Amino acid sequence: MRKIIHEFLVVLIVTLAILLINNAGVISLEKEIPKDIEEEIEYQRSDKYKNNKTELNEKTEHKEEVKKQYIDPKTAAPVYIGSEENKVNLNTATVEQLITIKGIGEKTADKIIDYRTKNGAFTSIDELVNVKGIGEKKLEKIKEQSR
């Protein structure tokens, strides 16, 4: 008899708990989804979301690729310019060191350092043509001193 009463009480308590919860609004299976959540769900199912996500992934991949290509000038192999008596490493040289090379003034030295900072270490003297203000002729003059 005790077992039957115990089971009855358990069923009664569970039933009452369910009724209380439903009436209190804690759990409501009929409640509407808020409009902004509904719109977000629709957006994430749309092609626009997929295209934006693809574009974002491509940009992230490109940034990672650029990071891999960047070589820290401080740890890169040296690329020397100048004569035997006046060798200057393009990857670590200061403005003061760079202006000791014929054909490189203070402005050009600043541009070389800016280029190196933005693009990473030089891997050859020929990359100097990528620096604004250094053309083929100026590069040849710098290379002649470096032989």
N, C-alpha and C positions, 0 to 999 in steps of 0.2 A: 504494500500500500504506500509506503514511504517513497519508493522508487517512482511510482506513478505520479504522486504529488510533486516530487522533485522535477520530473520531466515536464509536467504541466506548467510549473512555475518558470522553468527555463524558456519554454515556448512563449508563455505569456510575457515575460520580460523582453525577450527578443522582439516580439510583435509590437509591444509598447514603444520600445526604443526606435524601431523603424517608423512608426507613426509620428513620434515626437520629432525625429530628424526631418521627415518629409514636411511636416507642418511648420517647422521652424525655418524652412527655406535653406537649410544647410545642404541638403541633397535634393535636387529637383531635376528630373530627367526631361521635363518639358520646358526648361528655361531656354530662352533664345541666346544664341552666340552674339556677343557685342559686334556692332557694325564694323569697327576698325579691325577686329580679329578676322571677321569674315572676309574683308577686303584684302587683308594680308595673305590669307590662305589662297584666295583667287589669284593674287599677284604672283605668289610663288609657284603656282601651277601654270602660269602664262609663259609664252615664248619670250616676252620682254625680260622677265626675270632670268630665264635660261641664257639669253643673249648677254645680259649684263654680267652674269656670273662667269660666262665664258670669257668676256672681255677683261674682267678683273683678273681671272686666272692667267690670261696671256700677258697682262702687264706685270704681274708678279713674277712669272717665269722670265720675262725680259730683264727685270731688275736683278734676279738671281744670276742670270747669264752675264750681265754687266759686272756684277760683284766678282764673279769668277775670273773675268778678264783683267780686272784691276790688279796691278802689281804694286805693292807698297815700295815707294822709292827708297826707303831706309834699308830694306832687306834685299833689294834687287841687285842683280849683278851690275858692276860698274860699267858705265859707258863714258869713255874719256874723250875730251876734246882738248885741243891745244897742243903745244910742242912738248918734247920730252922734259924740258926745264920747267914748263908751266902746264902740267896736266891738271885738268879739272873734270871731276865726275859729274855728269849731267844730272844724275839721280840724287845727289846730295849737296850740290854746290849752292852757296849763298849768292846773293846779288853781287857782293864784293868780289867773290871768286869768279863769277861769270864775266864781269866787266873787264877782267884781265885778258880776256880773249879778244883779239882784233876783230872788229865788226860787231861786237855785242856791247851795246850801251846799257845804261840803267833801265830804260823803258823795255828794251828787248829782254834783258835779264829778268825783269818782273814778269813779262809775258811767259817766259820759259818756265819760271817757277809756278805761275798760275796754271799753265797747261799741265805740268807734272802733278800738281795737287789734284786737279780735276780728273785727269785721265790715267794716272798711275805712272810707273817708271818708264823711262825710255829704254827700248831694247836695242836701238841702233842710232847712230848720228843722223841717219836719213829721216828719222821721225821729226827732226827740227822743222822740216817744211810744213808741218801741221800747226806750227806756232805762228800766230798772226804777226806779220812783219818780217818773216824769214822766207824768202823765196829761193829759187834754185841757185841764183847767182851768189847770194849771201851764204847759202849752205856750202857751195863749192869753195868759197874763201875760207870758211871755218874748217872744212875738211882738209884743205891744203896745209893748214897749220898743224893738223893732227897727224900728218904722215911721218 
